[in-house]
């Protein structure tokens, strides 16, 4: 079970153009978003630690995401 609630995920899918969203579709996307979010967050923590910081900044998240995309993940 995902920690990301169905309602926000449903809104994302609807904003992408869907008229209706099944619960299973929302749950599937939430799980995928959570998996990728976890990978990004873990890399952001590594980047902040490398910079000698305990606080994760937006730029850590953005750089971690860019790194993930460049690796083709």
N, C-alpha and C positions, 0 to 999 in steps of 0.2 A: 504494500500500500504506500502511496506517495504522500509526502508531507505538503505537496502543493495542492491547494483546494481545487475542486472541479470547476467552480464558477469562473474564476479568472482565466482558466485554460479554455473554457467554453467561449468566453468573450474574445480571446485571441483568435480562435478558430472562426468565430462569426465575423470578426473584423477582416479576416482573410477572404471572406465572401460566402461562407457556408450559411445556408438557410436553417438547417437543423444539425444538431450535433448529438450523436449517441453518447451515452455514458462511457461505453468502452473506448470510444475514440478519445474522449477527454482524458480518461485514465491513462491510455497509452501515451498520449502526448506529454502528460504530466510526468510520467516515469522517465521518458526520454529527456525532457528538460531537466529533471532532477539529476540524472546520470551525467549529463554534460555540464550542468551547473556545479556538480561536485568536483569534476575534473578541473574546471576553470578555477574554482575556489581554492583547491589544493595547490595549483600552480601559483596562484596569487599569493598564498601564504608563503610559499617558497621564495617568491620574488621579494616580498616584504622582509622576510628573515634575512635574505642575502643583503638587503640594503640596511640591515641593522634596525629594523622597525618591528614593532609588535602590532601596529595598526595597519589594516588593509585599506588601501586607498583605491579610488575609482580607477586611477591609472594602472594599478596592479591588475585589476579585473580586466581592463581593456587590453593590456599587454598580454595577459595570460590567454585571453580569447584569440587575439591575433596570432599568438604562437600556436594555439590549437588548430586554427584554420590553416596556417602555413604548413602544418604537419599533415593536413588532410584528414583530421579527425572529425 
